Amino acid sequence: MGFGSIGLPTWHRAGAPPFRRSGDVLKVLEEADHAIWSASALSACAESGLLAQLGKPMAIDELARAASLPPRLVQVLIDVLASYGFLVWERDRIRAAPSLMPFTTPEGVATFQASLRAPLLQAESFRRRSTEGTLTLDGWTHTDEAIIEAQGTLTQLWTTRALPKLKFLPGLVPRLERPGAGLLDVGAGAAGLSITLCRHFPHLTAAALEPAPHPAAVGARHVQEAGLAARIDVRQERVEDLRDEEAFDLAFLPQMFLPEAIIHQAIERVFRALRPGGWLLVAVLASEGHGRAPAINRLKNLLWGGGIRTVNHLRPRLAAAGFDPVIRAPGGASLRMICARRPNLRDPS
């Protein structure tokens, strides 16, 4: 999930011919500058508390006092929000447009913040490490709690939005509603996926695998705060070391964080850990093509440790491990999902 998912401007068209003049390059840089500052301004609206005030009509001076910001700065930030059609005017007062209104609640503000904070902080880390000469391709190794928290909030957002789609996977929702239902959450991070699914399915328990100590500590704290410590086990364990057999009805594998050396073993271990008829959801970020979006997705995939594996690379690997069917979920978003089922014992061979 990145800036494009909330409608920020892009500055490159897929398939565009090479630029021939230096002025064309400068134009791209100017548009990049515009996109970066747009993201920063929207982030400031959420981080300062300004966004939360827009649930009811307020004047500029009132907003400035509530957000502890200079009135002139508030006016410019309001102009930025208005440029996206996020606001409506009621005489001399402003309030959120219907599309923005859900993001003025505490939960909505947190989502808005995380959607910008996660890419901004990770991009700054990428820039800094590139400058310092400390950049490696060892994977998602962030220890900054702000980054971990933001990524966890995004995971909760994605999971909540994906919940209605689970009904399209044959037999899955009835399984998750039964006593004894089990979830395997690989690379759990701040445990956003496990918490969201356990809240939605009261009988579900989860094994949340997070080998990195910093995210595991954040995840364990979130589970405790959610009152789900008895149902979510945050395990500082690597997926290639998984020993569970036929213990879970649903597994989530964000393979963009797994190096090539272990992906085959990870798929086999997850297959063995699923009960017959259980489903695996495999998140895929990298995509083929020569446009800007595929290139940026491959960059993120490399930085996160998963190389540049695409849907077409992964589908035959899942089939070879025994999953059937192996299908790509509909939709053309940057984050794609492969749905793979461990065949039920009653399925025809």
SEDO-31291 format. One record per atom (N, C-alpha, C): z, y, x. Coordinates in steps of 0.1 Angstrom, whole numbers, padded with zeros to 4 digits, always signed. Layout:
<sites>
ZYX...
</sites>
This chain:
<sites>
+0000-0012+0008+0000+0000+0000+0000+0012+0009-0009+0022+0006-0010+0033+0015-0013+0046+0007-0017+0056+0014-0019+0069+0007-0030+0068-0004-0040+0060-0002-0051+0059-0011-0047+0054-0025-0036+0046-0025-0031+0040-0037-0025+0050-0047-0022+0062-0042-0017+0072-0051-0027+0084-0052-0039+0081-0048-0050+0091-0051-0051+0102-0040-0046+0101-0028-0048+0111-0018-0062+0110-0013-0068+0121-0009-0082+0122-0005-0085+0113+0007-0096+0107+0007-0101+0100+0019-0112+0108+0026-0115+0104+0038-0124+0113+0046-0135+0105+0053-0137+0093+0048-0148+0085+0053-0154+0076+0043-0167+0076+0042-0174+0067+0032-0179+0055+0039-0176+0044+0033-0181+0031+0038-0196+0031+0039-0201+0026+0051-0215+0026+0053-0222+0039+0056-0214+0049+0059-0220+0062+0063-0226+0061+0076-0237+0069+0078-0244+0068+0091-0236+0075+0102-0238+0072+0115-0231+0079+0125-0233+0094+0125-0222+0101+0128-0223+0116+0129-0232+0120+0141-0239+0130+0139-0249+0135+0149-0244+0148+0156-0235+0155+0149-0231+0168+0155-0216+0168+0156-0211+0176+0166-0197+0177+0169-0190+0183+0157-0197+0192+0150-0192+0199+0138-0188+0188+0127-0196+0178+0126-0193+0167+0116-0179+0160+0120-0177+0158+0132-0164+0152+0136-0153+0161+0133-0155+0174+0136-0144+0184+0133-0141+0185+0118-0151+0183+0110-0149+0183+0095-0141+0171+0091-0143+0159+0097-0135+0147+0095-0120+0150+0099-0118+0156+0110-0105+0159+0115-0098+0169+0106-0105+0179+0100-0099+0188+0091-0095+0181+0078-0103+0172+0073-0100+0165+0061-0088+0155+0063-0087+0150+0076-0076+0142+0079-0063+0150+0079-0064+0162+0085-0053+0171+0085-0049+0174+0070-0058+0176+0061-0055+0179+0047-0048+0167+0041-0053+0155+0044-0046+0143+0038-0032+0141+0043-0030+0143+0056-0017+0142+0062-0007+0152+0056-0011+0164+0055-0002+0174+0049+0000+0173+0034-0010+0167+0027-0008+0164+0013+0002+0154+0011+0002+0143+0019+0012+0133+0019+0026+0138+0022+0026+0147+0032+0039+0152+0036+0045+0161+0025+0036+0169+0019+0041+0178+0008+0046+0170-0004+0039+0160-0008+0043+0151-0019+0056+0144-0015+0057+0140-0003+0070+0134+0002+0081+0144+0001+0079+0156+0005+0089+0167+0004+0094+0169-0010+0085+0168-0019+0089+0170-0033+0099+0160-0038+0097+0148-0033+0106+0137-0037+0119+0138-0029+0118+0140-0016+0129+0139-0007+0139+0151-0009+0134+0162-0014+0142+0174-0016+0149+0174-0029+0145+0165-0038+0151+0165-0051+0143+0173-0061+0132+0180-0057+0124+0188-0066+0118+0179-0077+0113+0167-0073+0106+0159-0083+0116+0155-0094+0128+0152-0091+0138+0147-0101+0141+0158-0111+0138+0171-0108+0141+0182-0117+0130+0184-0127+0118+0178-0125+0107+0181-0133+0106+0173-0146+0117+0166-0149+0117+0158-0162+0119+0167-0174+0123+0180-0172+0125+0189-0182+0119+0203-0178+0115+0211-0187+0108+0224-0183+0118+0233-0175+0114+0238-0164+0122+0247-0156+0113+0258-0149+0119+0269-0147+0113+0280-0140+0113+0278-0125+0105+0285-0118+0104+0283-0103+0118+0286-0097+0124+0297-0101+0137+0301-0095+0148+0290-0098+0147+0284-0110+0157+0273-0113+0154+0261-0105+0142+0258-0103+0138+0246-0094+0143+0249-0080+0141+0261-0075+0145+0264-0061+0160+0263-0059+0168+0267-0069+0182+0266-0068+0186+0251-0069+0180+0244-0078+0184+0230-0079+0181+0221-0067+0169+0225-0060+0165+0217-0048+0170+0224-0035+0176+0235-0036+0181+0242-0024+0169+0245-0015+0159+0250-0021+0147+0254-0013+0143+0269-0016+0136+0275-0006+0132+0289-0009+0122+0289-0021+0123+0299-0029+0114+0300-0041+0099+0300-0037+0095+0306-0026+0081+0307-0022+0077+0293-0018+0085+0285-0012+0082+0271-0008+0080+0263-0020+0089+0264-0030+0088+0257-0042+0075+0260-0049+0071+0273-0049+0059+0276-0056+0047+0269-0050+0046+0268-0036+0035+0261-0030+0036+0246-0033+0048+0240-0032+0049+0226-0036+0044+0223-0050+0048+0232-0059+0044+0231-0073+0028+0232-0073+0022+0241-0065+0008+0242-0065+0001+0228-0060+0008+0222-0051+0003+0209-0046+0003+0199-0057+0015+0198-0064+0016+0188-0075+0006+0191-0086+0004+0204-0089-0005+0208-0099-0020+0204-0096-0023+0205-0083-0037+0202-0079-0040+0187-0082-0030+0179-0083-0033+0165-0087-0032+0162-0102-0029+0173-0109-0028+0171-0124-0015+0165-0128-0004+0167-0119+0009+0161-0121+0018+0170-0130+0014+0182-0133+0023+0191-0140+0016+0197-0152+0025+0202-0161+0020+0210-0173+0029+0222-0173+0023+0233-0178+0030+0246-0180+0034+0248-0194+0046+0253-0196+0051+0258-0209+0055+0272-0208+0046+0281-0210+0048+0295-0207+0052+0297-0192+0064+0302-0189+0067+0304-0175+0075+0293-0169+0075+0281-0176+0082+0270-0171+0073+0258-0168+0077+0249-0159+0069+0238-0155+0076+0225-0158+0069+0215-0161+0075+0201-0162+0065+0191-0158+0069+0179-0156+0060+0168-0152+0051+0165-0164+0038+0162-0160+0028+0157-0169+0033+0143-0173+0028+0138-0185+0032+0124-0189+0030+0114-0178+0019+0115-0170+0017+0105-0160+0028+0105-0149+0034+0117-0146+0044+0118-0136+0058+0116-0141+0060+0117-0154+0073+0117-0160+0081+0104-0156+0075+0092-0155+0083+0080-0151+0088+0082-0137+0082+0091-0129+0087+0092-0115+0097+0103-0113+0102+0108-0124+0113+0118-0124+0127+0112-0126+0127+0099-0130+0139+0091-0131+0144+0087-0117+0157+0084-0116+0162+0079-0103+0153+0068-0097+0150+0058-0106+0142+0047-0101+0128+0051-0097+0122+0060-0105+0109+0065-0103+0108+0074-0090+0118+0082-0088+0119+0090-0076+0119+0081-0063+0127+0070-0064+0129+0061-0053+0115+0054-0050+0108+0051-0060+0094+0045-0059+0085+0055-0052+0085+0067-0057+0076+0078-0052+0079+0080-0037+0092+0081-0034+0097+0083-0020+0092+0072-0011+0094+0060-0015+0091+0048-0007+0076+0047-0005+0068+0050-0015+0053+0049-0014+0048+0058-0004+0055+0069-0001+0051+0078+0010+0058+0076+0023+0071+0074+0021+0080+0072+0033+0076+0061+0042+0073+0049+0036+0069+0037+0043+0057+0040+0052+0045+0044+0047+0034+0046+0056+0036+0058+0065+0043+0069+0061+0045+0080+0070+0053+0076+0082+0064+0069+0080+0073+0065+0091+0067+0055+0100+0060+0045+0094+0053+0035+0102+0042+0041+0110+0035+0050+0104+0024+0057+0111+0029+0065+0123+0040+0072+0121+0046+0079+0132+0051+0070+0143+0057+0059+0139+0061+0049+0149+0049+0044+0157+0038+0042+0151+0026+0037+0157+0021+0048+0167+0021+0061+0162+0016+0072+0171+0025+0073+0183+0039+0072+0181+0048+0074+0192+0047+0063+0202+0046+0051+0198+0045+0039+0207+0032+0039+0214+0021+0044+0208+0008+0045+0214+0009+0055+0226+0016+0066+0223+0017+0077+0233+0026+0073+0245+0037+0065+0242+0046+0061+0252+0041+0049+0260+0030+0043+0255+0026+0031+0262+0034+0019+0259+0042+0019+0248+0051+0008+0245+0046-0001+0233+0033+0002+0229+0028-0005+0218+0024-0019+0221+0029-0029+0213+0025-0043+0214+0020-0048+0201+0015-0060+0201+0011-0066+0188+0020-0078+0185+0033-0076+0187+0043-0086+0185+0047-0087+0170+0042-0079+0162+0045-0080+0148+0054-0068+0143+0059-0070+0130+0066-0060+0123+0081-0061+0129+0084-0052+0139+0096-0053+0146+0105-0041+0144+0103-0034+0133+0110-0021+0131+0125-0024+0129+0133-0015+0135+0148-0016+0133+0153-0004+0127+0144+0006+0124+0148+0018+0117+0151+0015+0102+0164+0017+0098+0168+0013+0085+0160+0020+0074+0155+0033+0077+0147+0040+0067+0134+0033+0064+0128+0028+0075+0115+0020+0073+0118+0007+0066+0129+0000+0069+0132-0013+0063+0135-0010+0048+0142+0000+0045+0146+0003+0031+0133+0007+0023+0124+0015+0029+0112+0020+0022+0103+0008+0019+0102-0001+0029+0093-0013+0027+0099-0022+0016+0113-0023+0016+0119-0031+0005+0117-0025-0009+0117-0012-0010+0115-0006-0023+0101-0008-0027+0091-0007-0018+0077-0010-0021+0076-0025-0026+0083-0034-0020+0082-0048-0024+0087-0050-0038+0098-0043-0041+0103-0043-0055+0093-0038-0065+0087-0027-0061+0076-0021-0070+0065-0031-0072+0060-0037-0061+0049-0046-0063+0053-0058-0071+0065-0063-0069+0070-0075-0077+0071-0072-0091+0077-0060-0095+0078-0056-0109+0065-0055-0115+0055-0049-0109+0041-0048-0114+0034-0062-0116+0038-0071-0107+0031-0084-0107+0037-0094-0117+0050-0091-0122+0056-0100-0131+0048-0104-0143+0041-0095-0150+0034-0100-0162+0022-0109-0158+0018-0109-0146+0006-0117-0142+0010-0132-0139+0023-0134-0138+0028-0148-0135+0025-0157-0146+0023-0152-0158+0021-0161-0170+0007-0167-0169-0002-0162-0160-0015-0167-0159-0016-0179-0150-0005-0182-0143-0005-0194-0134+0001-0206-0142-0007-0216-0145-0002-0227-0154+0011-0233-0151+0020-0232-0160+0033-0239-0159+0044-0231-0151+0040-0220-0145+0050-0213-0136+0061-0207-0144+0058-0199-0153+0069-0191-0160+0079-0201-0167+0075-0211-0174+0085-0221-0179+0093-0227-0168+0088-0230-0157+0096-0235-0146+0106-0225-0141+0102-0212-0140+0112-0202-0135+0123-0199-0145+0120-0203-0158+0130-0200-0168+0140-0211-0170+0138-0223-0163+0147-0234-0165+0159-0233-0155+0170-0239-0159+0181-0241-0150+0177-0249-0137+0181-0244-0126+0177-0251-0113+0164-0246-0107+0158-0236-0113+0146-0230-0107+0148-0224-0094+0139-0226-0085+0140-0221-0071+0129-0213-0066+0132-0203-0058+0122-0194-0052+0124-0194-0037+0113-0195-0029+0113-0194-0015+0106-0181-0011+0114-0172-0006+0109-0158-0002+0108-0157+0013+0096-0159+0018+0094-0159+0033+0093-0144+0038+0100-0141+0049+0099-0128+0054+0105-0118+0044+0117-0121+0039+0123-0114+0028+0126-0099+0031+0128-0095+0043+0131-0081+0046+0143-0077+0039+0142-0066+0031+0153-0060+0024+0156-0068+0011+0150-0079+0009+0152-0089-0003+0148-0083-0016+0138-0074-0016+0134-0068-0028+0127-0077-0038+0119-0087-0033+0113-0096-0041+0123-0106-0047+0132-0111-0039+0142-0121-0045+0151-0114-0055+0155-0102-0053+0164-0095-0062+0156-0093-0075+0144-0088-0075+0136-0085-0087+0134-0097-0095+0130-0108-0089+0127-0120-0096+0140-0127-0102+0151-0126-0094+0163-0132-0099+0169-0124-0111+0167-0111-0111+0171-0103-0122+0163-0106-0134+0150-0109-0132+0141-0112-0144+0143-0126-0149+0146-0136-0141+0148-0150-0145+0162-0154-0142+0170-0154-0152+0185-0156-0151+0189-0169-0144+0181-0180-0145+0184-0193-0139+0179-0194-0125+0171-0185-0120+0165-0186-0107+0175-0184-0096+0174-0193-0085+0181-0190-0073+0170-0189-0062+0174-0182-0051+0164-0179-0041+0169-0182-0027+0160-0187-0018+0162-0188-0004+0154-0177+0002+0160-0166+0008+0153-0155+0013+0153-0156+0028+0142-0160+0034+0141-0162+0049+0138-0149+0056+0147-0145+0065+0144-0132+0072+0150-0134+0086+0142-0138+0096+0147-0141+0109+0152-0129+0117+0146-0117+0114+0150-0105+0122+0163-0100+0118+0172-0097+0127+0186-0094+0123+0188-0081+0115+0180-0071+0118+0182-0058+0111+0178-0059+0097+0165-0063+0094+0162-0065+0079+0171-0075+0072+0175-0086+0079+0184-0096+0073+0197-0089+0068+0202-0081+0077+0215-0074+0073+0213-0065+0061+0202-0057+0061+0199-0048+0050+0197-0057+0037+0190-0068+0038+0188-0076+0027+0201-0082+0021+0209-0087+0030+0222-0093+0026+0231-0082+0019+0230-0070+0024+0238-0059+0017+0232-0056+0003+0219-0056+0002+0213-0053-0011+0216-0064-0021+0216-0077-0016+0219-0088-0025+0234-0087-0030+0243-0083-0021+0257-0082-0024+0258-0070-0035+0252-0059-0032+0253-0048-0041+0247-0051-0055+0237-0060-0055+0231-0063-0068+0239-0074-0076+0250-0079-0070+0258-0089-0076+0251-0102-0077+0242-0105-0067+0235-0118-0067+0237-0127-0055+0249-0125-0049+0252-0132-0037+0253-0147-0040+0257-0151-0052+0258-0165-0056+0244-0172-0058+0234-0163-0060+0221-0169-0064+0210-0166-0053+0213-0157-0044+0203-0155-0033+0209-0157-0020+0204-0166-0012+0209-0170+0001+0199-0164+0011+0204-0153+0018+0196-0147+0029+0198-0155+0041+0188-0162+0045+0189-0171+0057+0181-0165+0069+0188-0164+0080+0181-0159+0092+0174-0170+0098+0163-0174+0092+0155-0186+0096+0141-0183+0096+0133-0190+0105+0119-0188+0106+0112-0199+0097+0101-0195+0091+0094-0204+0081+0090-0217+0088+0086-0216+0101+0081-0228+0108+0092-0238+0111+0105-0233+0109+0117-0242+0111+0122-0247+0098+0115-0244+0087+0120-0248+0073+0121-0263+0072+0132-0268+0067+0134-0282+0065+0135-0286+0050+0135-0277+0041+0137-0280+0027+0125-0288+0022+0127-0297+0013+0116-0305+0007+0118-0305-0008+0107-0302-0015+0106-0302-0030+0118-0295-0036+0120-0283-0031+0132-0275-0035+0129-0263-0043+0116-0259-0043+0112-0246-0049+0101-0247-0059+0101-0238-0069+0090-0238-0079+0080-0227-0076+0084-0217-0068+0076-0206-0064+0079-0202-0050+0069-0199-0042+0070-0194-0028+0062-0182-0026+0067-0173-0018+0059-0161-0015+0057-0161+0000+0045-0159+0005+0042-0160+0019+0034-0147+0023+0040-0137+0029+0033-0125+0033+0027-0128+0047+0016-0135+0047+0011-0141+0060+0006-0130+0070+0005-0118+0065+0001-0107+0075+0012-0104+0085+0024-0110+0084+0034-0108+0094+0035-0120+0103+0027-0131+0101+0029-0143+0108+0018-0144+0119+0021-0147+0131+0011-0148+0142+0003-0161+0140-0009-0161+0145-0019-0172+0144-0013-0185+0149-0004-0184+0159+0001-0197+0165+0010-0205+0155+0015-0198+0144+0024-0206+0135+0019-0207+0121+0007-0201+0118+0003-0200+0104+0000-0214+0098-0006-0223+0106-0008-0236+0101+0005-0244+0098+0014-0243+0107+0027-0249+0105+0034-0243+0093+0034-0230+0092+0040-0223+0080+0035-0228+0067+0022-0229+0066+0016-0234+0053+0020-0248+0050+0020-0257+0060+0025-0270+0058+0039-0271+0054+0048-0263+0060+0062-0263+0057+0064-0258+0043+0057-0248+0039+0059-0243+0025+0054-0253+0015+0042-0260+0018+0037-0270+0009+0048-0281+0007+0054-0285+0018+0064-0296+0017+0077-0291+0009+0080-0278+0010+0092-0272+0003+0090-0270-0011+0077-0269-0016+0075-0267-0030+0076-0280-0038+0081-0279-0050+0081-0291-0059+0066-0293-0064+0063-0306-0067+0049-0308-0072+0047-0299-0085+0036-0293-0085+0033-0283-0096+0037-0269-0093+0044-0267-0082+0049-0254-0078+0037-0245-0073+0039-0232-0073+0029-0223-0069+0033-0215-0056+0023-0213-0048+0025-0204-0036+0016-0191-0038+0022-0180-0036+0015-0167-0036+0014-0162-0021+0002-0161-0017-0001-0156-0003-0006-0142-0003+0001-0133+0003-0004-0119+0003-0014-0118+0015-0025-0111+0012-0035-0109+0023-0038-0094+0023-0038-0088+0035-0041-0074+0036-0054-0072+0043-0057-0079+0054-0070-0076+0061-0082-0080+0052-0093-0073+0054-0105-0076+0046-0117-0074+0055-0128-0080+0051-0140-0079+0059-0148-0066+0055-0157-0062+0064-0165-0050+0061-0163-0040+0072-0172-0030+0071-0173-0019+0081-0168-0006+0076-0163-0005+0064-0159+0008+0059-0145+0012+0064-0140+0024+0060-0127+0028+0065-0116+0020+0060-0116+0016+0047-0104+0009+0042-0103-0005+0048-0114-0013+0050-0112-0026+0057-0107-0024+0071-0112-0013+0078-0108-0011+0092-0093-0008+0093-0088+0001+0084-0074+0005+0084-0065-0008+0080-0070-0016+0071-0063-0028+0067-0062-0037+0079-0073-0039+0087-0072-0047+0098-0062-0041+0109-0062-0028+0110-0053-0022+0119-0038-0025+0116-0035-0023+0103-0021-0026+0099-0018-0041+0101-0028-0050+0098-0025-0064+0099-0023-0067+0114-0030-0061+0123-0028-0064+0137-0014-0059+0141-0010-0047+0137+0003-0041+0141+0014-0049+0134+0012-0055+0123+0022-0063+0116+0023-0077+0121+0014-0082+0130+0015-0094+0137+0006-0105+0132-0001-0103+0121-0009-0114+0115-0024-0114+0119-0028-0107+0130-0042-0107+0134-0051-0101+0123-0062-0107+0120-0071-0101+0110-0076-0112+0101-0066-0121+0097-0070-0131+0087-0073-0126+0074-0084-0130+0068-0089-0126+0055-0087-0137+0045-0090-0134+0032-0090-0144+0022-0099-0156+0025-0111-0153+0030-0120-0164+0034-0115-0172+0046-0107-0166+0054-0101-0174+0065-0090-0184+0060-0083-0179+0050-0071-0186+0045-0073-0197+0035-0083-0195+0026-0085-0204+0015-0087-0218+0020-0096-0221+0030-0098-0234+0035-0086-0240+0041-0078-0232+0048-0066-0237+0054-0056-0242+0044-0055-0234+0033-0046-0238+0022-0050-0251+0015-0064-0252+0013-0069-0265+0007-0067-0277+0017-0068-0274+0030-0066-0285+0039-0052-0290+0039-0043-0281+0036-0028-0285+0036-0025-0293+0023-0034-0293+0013-0032-0301+0001-0031-0293-0011-0031-0279-0010-0030-0271-0022-0043-0272-0030-0041-0273-0044-0052-0274-0053-0048-0270-0067-0053-0260-0073-0064-0252-0069-0059-0241-0059-0069-0235-0052-0067-0223-0044-0076-0212-0049-0070-0202-0055-0078-0191-0061-0073-0178-0057-0083-0168-0056-0079-0155-0053-0077-0148-0067-0065-0141-0067-0062-0133-0080-0072-0122-0081-0075-0119-0094-0085-0108-0096-0079-0094-0091-0088-0085-0089-0085-0072-0084-0090-0069-0070-0093-0056-0068-0099-0053-0055-0090-0043-0047-0077-0044-0050-0068-0035-0042-0067-0039-0028-0061-0031-0019-0060-0034-0005-0052-0047-0003-0041-0048-0011-0033-0060-0010-0039-0071-0019-0044-0081-0014-0050-0092-0022-0040-0104-0023-0041-0112-0033-0032-0123-0035-0040-0136-0037-0036-0146-0029-0042-0160-0031-0031-0168-0038-0035-0175-0049-0026-0183-0056-0029-0198-0054-0020-0205-0049-0023-0219-0045-0012-0228-0051-0016-0239-0056-0007-0248-0063-0005-0261-0056+0007-0266-0054+0009-0280-0050+0007-0289-0062-0003-0298-0061-0007-0306-0073+0005-0313-0079+0005-0313-0092+0015-0320-0099+0013-0335-0098+0024-0343-0098+0022-0357-0096+0014-0363-0107+0014-0356-0119+0006-0361-0130-0009-0357-0130-0012-0348-0120-0026-0344-0120-0035-0355-0115-0047-0356-0121-0057-0366-0116-0060-0364-0101-0062-0375-0094-0066-0373-0080-0081-0370-0078
</sites>
